[in-house]
Amino acid sequence: MSPLDHFIIEFDTALRSMVGGANAHRPTPGSDSSTEVVLEPTEREHAAGLMRVNHVGEVCAQALYQSQKLFARNPEIQEMLHHSGQEEMDHLAWCETRLQELGSHTSYLNPFWYAGSFAIGMVAGLAGDKWSLGFVAETEKQVENHLASHLEKLPQNDHRSRAIVEQMRLDEIEHGQAALQAGGISLPNPVQQIMKAMSKIMTMSAYKI
């Protein structure tokens, strides 16, 4: 493909991340289960808040992978980031679909989350492949822990949301391992703590807005 073709594809991905309309290559987990359980209003609102947080996480993931892929030196690493980014796009679409089923909305701050994450990804990419991959690995580790906590917080009878989150968790583990195997290094503890603090701010905001 020409540089223009690549630009159009990446621009389309950015738009779908921010305003909706993401396309999944895999079926939505839990979509083939029995008739959906009716949730109480408070359960539905809580599940929607958690899935909105998860959706924002995937918006950030798209921005990170796009920017890091742009600055990756090694073609094999570019391909790895592209593959992981496509699976993250599945997550984005799954969360968007589930929010629609719950009668809720994605975060109104998605353009802000995307822009900030793209900038962070650029910094990581410019630092070099080993640092960029280390950033991917640490991000995926924190997301994995975050999704595991959501499995504890989601209503037990919300089988569809739980199926989506569980598959996302498994994919994030795989992405983190792939980044480490490709040469990612462990980030300094202060950087890890900053990442956790930023994630907490995002989580608290996206749950409601």
C-alpha positions as CSV (number, residue, x, y, z in Angstrom):
1,M,0.0,0.0,0.0
2,S,1.1,3.6,-0.6
3,P,1.8,6.0,2.3
4,L,-1.5,7.7,1.5
5,D,-3.3,4.3,1.9
6,H,-1.6,3.7,5.2
7,F,-2.6,7.2,6.4
8,I,-6.2,6.8,5.5
9,I,-6.4,3.4,7.3
10,E,-4.8,4.9,10.4
11,F,-6.9,8.0,10.3
12,D,-10.1,5.8,10.0
13,T,-8.9,3.8,13.0
14,A,-8.4,7.0,15.0
15,L,-11.9,8.3,14.1
16,R,-13.6,5.0,15.0
17,S,-11.7,4.9,18.3
18,M,-12.9,8.4,19.3
19,V,-16.4,8.6,17.9
20,G,-17.5,5.0,17.6
21,G,-18.2,2.5,14.9
22,A,-15.3,0.1,15.6
23,N,-15.4,-3.2,13.7
24,A,-14.5,-6.5,15.3
25,H,-12.8,-9.4,13.5
26,R,-14.0,-11.9,16.1
27,P,-17.5,-12.5,17.4
28,T,-18.4,-10.7,20.7
29,P,-17.8,-13.1,23.6
30,G,-21.0,-14.2,25.2
31,S,-23.2,-13.2,22.3
32,D,-24.1,-16.9,21.6
33,S,-25.2,-17.4,25.2
34,S,-28.8,-17.8,26.3
35,T,-31.2,-14.9,26.6
36,E,-29.7,-12.0,28.5
37,V,-30.5,-11.8,32.2
38,V,-32.5,-8.7,33.2
39,L,-30.3,-6.6,35.5
40,E,-31.6,-4.3,38.2
41,P,-31.3,-0.6,37.3
42,T,-28.4,-0.1,39.8
43,E,-26.6,-3.2,38.4
44,R,-27.1,-2.1,34.9
45,E,-25.7,1.4,35.7
46,H,-22.7,-0.1,37.5
47,A,-22.0,-2.6,34.7
48,A,-22.2,0.3,32.2
49,G,-19.8,2.4,34.2
50,L,-17.3,-0.4,34.3
51,M,-17.6,-1.2,30.6
52,R,-17.2,2.5,29.8
53,V,-14.0,2.4,31.7
54,N,-12.9,-0.6,29.7
55,H,-13.9,1.1,26.5
56,V,-11.7,4.1,27.3
57,G,-8.9,1.8,28.0
58,E,-9.2,0.4,24.5
59,V,-9.4,3.9,23.0
60,C,-6.0,4.6,24.8
61,A,-4.7,1.3,23.6
62,Q,-5.4,2.2,19.9
63,A,-3.7,5.5,20.3
64,L,-0.6,3.9,22.0
65,Y,-0.3,1.2,19.4
66,Q,-0.7,3.6,16.5
67,S,1.9,6.0,17.7
68,Q,4.4,3.4,18.9
69,K,4.0,1.5,15.6
70,L,4.8,4.8,13.8
71,F,8.2,5.1,15.5
72,A,9.2,1.4,15.8
73,R,12.6,0.8,14.1
74,N,12.2,-2.9,13.5
75,P,9.6,-4.1,10.9
76,E,8.9,-7.3,13.0
77,I,8.1,-5.1,16.0
78,Q,5.8,-3.0,13.8
79,E,4.0,-6.1,12.7
80,M,3.6,-7.3,16.3
81,L,2.2,-3.9,17.4
82,H,-0.2,-4.0,14.4
83,H,-1.4,-7.5,15.3
84,S,-2.0,-6.5,19.0
85,G,-3.7,-3.3,17.8
86,Q,-6.1,-5.3,15.7
87,E,-7.1,-7.5,18.7
88,E,-7.5,-4.3,20.8
89,M,-9.8,-3.0,18.1
90,D,-12.0,-6.1,18.8
91,H,-12.0,-5.1,22.4
92,L,-13.1,-1.6,21.5
93,A,-16.0,-2.9,19.4
94,W,-17.1,-5.4,22.0
95,C,-17.2,-2.8,24.7
96,E,-19.1,-0.4,22.5
97,T,-21.6,-3.1,21.6
98,R,-22.1,-4.0,25.3
99,L,-22.6,-0.4,26.3
100,Q,-25.3,-0.1,23.6
101,E,-27.0,-3.2,25.0
102,L,-26.9,-1.7,28.5
103,G,-28.5,1.5,27.2
104,S,-25.5,3.6,27.9
105,H,-22.8,5.6,26.1
106,T,-19.1,5.7,25.6
107,S,-17.0,8.4,27.3
108,Y,-17.6,11.9,26.1
109,L,-13.9,12.5,26.8
110,N,-12.6,10.0,24.3
111,P,-10.9,12.6,22.0
112,F,-9.0,13.8,25.1
113,W,-8.0,10.3,26.1
114,Y,-6.9,9.4,22.6
115,A,-4.8,12.6,22.1
116,G,-3.1,12.2,25.5
117,S,-2.3,8.5,24.9
118,F,-1.0,9.2,21.4
119,A,1.4,11.7,22.8
120,I,2.6,9.3,25.4
121,G,3.0,6.6,22.8
122,M,5.2,8.9,20.7
123,V,7.5,9.5,23.6
124,A,7.8,5.8,24.3
125,G,8.4,5.1,20.6
126,L,11.1,7.8,20.3
127,A,12.9,6.3,23.3
128,G,13.7,3.2,21.3
129,D,12.2,-0.2,20.7
130,K,13.2,-1.8,23.9
131,W,11.7,1.0,26.0
132,S,8.6,1.1,23.8
133,L,8.1,-2.6,24.2
134,G,8.7,-2.3,27.9
135,F,6.0,0.3,28.0
136,V,3.6,-2.0,26.2
137,A,4.4,-4.8,28.6
138,E,3.8,-2.7,31.7
139,T,0.7,-1.2,30.3
140,E,-0.7,-4.7,29.5
141,K,0.2,-5.9,33.0
142,Q,-1.7,-3.0,34.6
143,V,-4.7,-3.5,32.3
144,E,-4.7,-7.2,33.1
145,N,-4.9,-6.4,36.8
146,H,-7.6,-3.8,36.2
147,L,-9.7,-6.3,34.2
148,A,-9.3,-8.9,36.9
149,S,-10.7,-6.4,39.4
150,H,-13.7,-5.7,37.1
151,L,-14.5,-9.4,37.0
152,E,-14.9,-9.1,40.8
153,K,-17.0,-6.0,40.6
154,L,-19.4,-6.8,37.7
155,P,-22.8,-8.3,38.7
156,Q,-22.4,-12.1,38.8
157,N,-25.4,-12.6,36.5
158,D,-24.1,-10.2,33.9
159,H,-22.7,-13.0,31.8
160,R,-22.2,-11.0,28.6
161,S,-20.1,-8.3,30.2
162,R,-18.1,-10.9,32.1
163,A,-17.4,-13.0,29.0
164,I,-16.1,-9.9,27.2
165,V,-13.8,-8.8,30.1
166,E,-12.4,-12.3,30.5
167,Q,-11.4,-12.6,26.8
168,M,-9.9,-9.1,27.0
169,R,-7.9,-10.2,30.0
170,L,-6.5,-13.2,28.2
171,D,-5.6,-11.2,25.2
172,E,-3.8,-8.5,27.3
173,I,-1.7,-11.2,28.9
174,E,-0.7,-12.5,25.5
175,H,0.1,-9.0,24.3
176,G,2.3,-8.3,27.3
177,Q,4.2,-11.5,26.9
178,A,4.7,-10.8,23.2
179,A,6.2,-7.4,24.0
180,L,8.7,-8.9,26.5
181,Q,9.7,-11.7,24.1
182,A,10.3,-9.1,21.4
183,G,12.9,-7.4,23.7
184,G,10.9,-5.2,26.0
185,I,12.6,-4.2,29.3
186,S,11.3,-3.6,32.8
187,L,10.4,0.1,33.3
188,P,11.8,2.0,36.4
189,N,9.5,1.9,39.4
190,P,8.8,5.6,39.3
191,V,7.5,5.3,35.7
192,Q,5.3,2.4,36.7
193,Q,3.8,4.4,39.6
194,I,3.1,7.4,37.4
195,M,1.3,5.1,34.9
196,K,-0.8,3.7,37.8
197,A,-1.7,7.2,39.0
198,M,-2.7,8.3,35.5
199,S,-4.8,5.1,35.1
200,K,-6.6,5.8,38.3
201,I,-7.5,9.3,37.1
202,M,-8.8,7.9,33.9
203,T,-10.8,5.2,35.7
204,M,-12.5,7.6,38.0
205,S,-13.4,10.0,35.2
206,A,-14.6,7.5,32.6
207,Y,-16.9,5.6,35.0
208,K,-19.3,8.6,35.0
209,I,-18.4,10.8,32.0
